[in-house]
Amino acid sequence: MCHYRSGEPVFIDETSISLKTLPHNDCHTTIRKKHNIGEDDGSPFHSKHTPVEYVPGEGADLRNPGGKGWELIFDDIKPEWWTDAHTKDTIRQFCDVIRGDWNGDKLEYPGSDLDLSSLTTIPAGVTLSAGSNLNLSRLTTIPAGVTLSAGGYLNLFSLTTIPAGVTLSAGSDLILSRLTT
């Protein structure tokens, strides 16, 4: 499972990238297939592209992409043709995509996994929903007013307490291994 948010930046020129993503889907194979991007074997017959993820980590505000704690990760090695300008352009495009993912305080991934396993905090009052699995395994605290739902498993492995006013639902396993109160 890829981490939220995945894409396939395609080389345009020395300063520009065209970031290919899919709504509510972070699978690189599916993104490449939908956008007609072949596997890049380094030959001149293939376009220049590389799988990347833009991941909210420790201290990141999930609703504020581009802020503190967000990191661009190459799924493979960073290609030789990649420039600092490509990094800036890719992050800018990811921020636009992520802002578009939100419907007010709701982030919904119907029919898909939502992997936010690198996230350590979430804002109060948000709703996160995955049609399949929802992974928040590093989340240690959760504010009141949060709703988390998953059609498959809901992984809250590191969570130690659940305050009043939090709603949790899972279609299969609800993983609360470290819960003490």
Sequence and secondary structure as in RCSB ss.txt:
>XXXX:A:sequence
MCHYRSGEPVFIDETSISLKTLPHNDCHTTIRKKHNIGEDDGSPFHSKHTPVEYVPGEGADLRNPGGKGWELIFD
DIKPEWWTDAHTKDTIRQFCDVIRGDWNGDKLEYPGSDLDLSSLTTIPAGVTLSAGSNLNLSRLTTIPAGVTLSA
GGYLNLFSLTTIPAGVTLSAGSDLILSRLTT
>XXXX:A:secstr
   SSEEEEEE SSS EEEE BTTB  HHHHHHHTT     SSTTS  B  EEEEE TT  TTSTTSTTEEEEES
S   TT  HHHHHHHHHHHHHHHHHHEETTEEEETTS EE TT     TT EEEESS EE TT     TT EEEE
SS EE TT     TT EEEESS EE TT   
